Amino acid sequence: MTAGFIAFVLLLSLLVPLVLYVLISDETTNPEVVNRETAEREAMSLGGRGNRSPTEESENDRAGSIADSSERDETDSWGYSRLEDE
């Protein structure tokens, strides 16, 4: 019984990566090449970002953005004060 369980686990440990490899290789073998307009249209139909302006995207997508430029100059993106090093 124990030998059968060990054989099953070994077979499963070899079979799962093989199946994943086959699935991934099928997805990436023949990528569809499209122009930018077609790609944007398909992305929007699949629930893209919507009609946000580039400034809204850059301000909303930036993690930890600081509105005041003087604060931005004094601290890095992690909030570490650059003035402490001086």
C-alpha positions, 0 to 999 in steps of 0.5 A: 500500500505504501509503495503504491502511494509513493509511486502515485506521488512520484508519477503525479510529481512528473505528470503535473509539470509536463502538463503545465509545460504542454499547456504553456507551450501551446499558448506561446507557439504562434502569437497573433501579431496585430497593430496597435489600434487592433490591440487597443480595441481588443483590450477595451472589449475585454474590459480595458482601462477605460477612457482615462487620460494619460495624466490620470493614469500616471498619477493614479497608477504611481504607488506612493506618489506625492503631490507636493514637489518639494516633498518629492525632492526630499524623500524617495519613493519609499518615503525615506528622507534624503536629508537624513544622509546629509 
